[in-house]
């Protein structure tokens, strides 16, 4: 009886593992790997980026990046009391500063901007990114995100010992 119960439990465990590790059919998840040391399934998007780890595909970098680490943060101006990083927009500029990429939490992919000269604003559909006098992102001509102003505070004391 114990052998039969053990075989049944083993069969049940293997069947449930097979169900968990199966490829999901929605278009957001196309590949499942696992961390060999832990056996934890990792879901990757169509570009191979691990969304749960905070990675998104960047057109400018042509790679998966963590936008909170590499992007310039813009805060929402309508709710300055709630400055969670997930509520912010992140901007990434190309080296020649003629292309920009904006990452918004609610959008599945980034917004890619191009401009002809460095003096122009970035405009794409209803979005306008201005980098001239502080970074601002407007949607339908209404500024929604703005870069935080830098607070310059005097240094008290000195790290260098006087001789």
Buried (B, 14 or more C-beta within 10 A) or exposed (E): EEEEEEEEEEEEEEEEEEEEEEEEEEEEBBEBEEEEEEEEEBBBBEBEBBBEEBBBBBBBEEEBBBBBEBBBBBBBEEEEEEEEEEBBBBBBBBEEEBBBBBBBEEEEBBBBBEBEEEEEBBBBEEBBBBBEEEBBBBEEEEBBBBBEEEEEEEEEEEEEEEE
